[in-house]
Amino acid sequence: MDLAIYSVTLIAVFAITRYITEKIKFHVRFSGYWLHHWIMGAIVMLAVYFLGYDEPWLWGSLTGICLEGLRRKNWSFVDVGTNSN
């Protein structure tokens, strides 16, 4: 049953994240670097891992957030469209 919860949550959060990122233009940029939502999700994943949380809905949510960001055309850490000078 844990796999079912993980899978359903992953799909739902992926879709919600897609909807939100299309409607809200929230960007964290500094010195030519771009902190995408998939990077923030991966950082939270590391913290959750080291804290020992083992909730399928939490891991499904974080995976959905990260996968939605990685499928985009502009997913890199360096913002090539911004002049950092």
C-alpha positions, 0 to 999 in steps of 0.5 A, spaced: 500 500 500 505 504 501 507 504 493 500 506 491 500 512 496 507 514 493 505 513 486 498 517 487 501 522 490 507 523 485 502 524 480 498 528 483 503 533 486 507 533 479 500 535 476 499 541 481 506 543 481 505 543 473 499 548 474 502 552 479 509 553 475 505 555 469 500 560 473 505 563 478 512 566 475 516 565 482 524 565 481 529 565 485 535 568 482 542 570 485 549 572 481 547 569 475 544 562 478 537 560 478 534 556 484 529 552 480 523 548 484 527 541 482 533 544 486 529 546 492 525 539 492 532 535 492 535 539 497 529 538 502 529 530 499 536 530 502 534 533 509 528 529 509 533 523 508 538 525 513 532 526 518 529 519 517 522 520 515 519 515 511 512 517 509 510 515 502 506 521 501 512 525 503 517 522 498 512 522 492 510 529 493 518 531 493 519 526 487 513 529 483 516 536 484 523 534 482 521 530 476 516 536 474 522 541 474 527 536 470 522 535 464 523 543 462 527 546 457 531 550 462 532 546 468 540 548 469 543 551 475 546 557 471 541 562 468 544 563 461 539 568 459 541 573 465 548 577 464 551 577 471 555 583 470 
